[in-house]
Amino acid sequence: MGKPATPETDATPPQAAQPAAAVVLLLTTFPDRERAEAAARHWVEAGLAACVHIAPAGRSVYRWQGAVEVAEEVALTAKTTAERVEALHEALRHDHPYELPEVLLVSPQGGSEAYLGWVMDACQPPAAADAGAAAASTRP
């Protein structure tokens, strides 16, 4: 079957662990696709999220103010960075119609280094992202 795992072979190199720790997934729901897409576009354009996945509508069953409620909702997963998550959370509070929106933060345990690096690069304020793109396209 191969060599048994040891602490030396199981250890993740610090370089690989650091990007995963710097990426954060913000999970939330919106009451409809139109508001979800508007918020997602705002967050990506502002450099608060690299990508926002909008899942098809589903039903949520929850307790609110003492009663069990059922509602159609659209789930969003925003990929952001630890550095930008507070600004994203603030934008969500501004963009969201709910009195108490769902906000769950999940830290990945790992992932593709290339994808994690892309998330880190994409979560920049627009001016910083534009400057980086201009510098990258300039040839000596």
N, C-alpha and C positions, 0 to 999 in steps of 0.2 A: 504493500500500500504506500510505501514511501517512508520518508524520514519522519519520526514523531515531532510534533511542534515543540519548540523550546522558547523560552523568553527571547533568545537571540534571533530566532527565525520569525517569531510573531511580531517583533517590535516594528512599529511603523516609523519610518525615518521622520525626523522632525519637520523636514521640508514638506512632506506629503500631508502631515497632520495639520500644519498651520493654515493652509488655504481652506480646508474643510471647516475648521473652527471659526474662520472669519466669515463664512457664508451662513446666512440665516434664512429659513423659510418662514414667511408670515402667512398663516391660514386665516381666512375670513369668509363670510358669506354676504351676499347682497340680495335684495328682494327680486331683482330682475336683471336680465342680460344687458339691457341698455345702460343702466347705472353702473353695472360691473365693468363693462367695456370702457365707459367714460373714465372711471377711476383708474383702471389699468393703464389706459393710454396716458393719462396725466402723470402717473407714477413713473412710467418708462421714459416719457419725454423729459421729465425733471431729473432723471438719473437716480431716482430713489429705488428702482428695481431694474434688474437686467431683463426680466421676463415675468409676466403674470399669466399663469395658466387659468383659463376660465372653463370650468367643467359644466356639462349640461345641467339644466335645472333638476332638482330633486326635492323630495319632501323632507322637512325637518319636523320633528316632534320634540317639544320642549315645554318646560314649566316657566310661565311668566306671570308675575304678580298673583301667584297662588292658583292659577288655572293652567291646565294642560292645553297647549295650542298646537296647531298643525299649520304649516305654511310652505309654499313653494319658495325655494331659495336657490341661488347660484353660488357654487363654491369657488373661491379663488385661492391660488397658491402663488405668492409673490416671492421671487428669489432675489435676495438683497444681501447686504453685508452688515457685519456687526457695527461698522462705522456709520452706516446710513439708516439702520433700523429705527432709531428714534424719530428721525425726520419723516420716514415712511409712515410710522405710527401716527404722527401728528397730521400728515396729509390724509390718512384714512379717517381720522376723527372729523376732519373738515369735509371730506367727500361723502361720508356715509350718512344715510337717512335714518338709521336706527338710533334710538336713545342709548342703547348699550350694544355696540357691535361686537361680534366675536373677534378676538385677536389672540391667536395662539402662535407662539414663536417656537420653532423647532431648529435645533442645531444638528446638522448632518454629522454622522460619525466618520464619513469618508465620501469619496466620489471620484469621478474622473478628474485628474489634475487639470486637464485642458479645459473642461467645463467649469470647474471651480475658478480657474484663472480668468475665464471669460466673464463670469459673474462679477468678479472683483474689478475687472477693467470696465465693464458696462455700467457699474454703479458709481458714476461720477457726475458731479454737477455739469450741466450742458457746456459751460464755458471750458471747463477742464477737459471734457471729452473731445470737444472741437479742437482744442490746442494739441491734444495727444494725437488725433487723427491727422492734423496738419503736419506735425513733426514727423509722423510715421511716413507720410507721403512725400516728404522732401528728400531728394537724393543729393548726395555730395557731388 
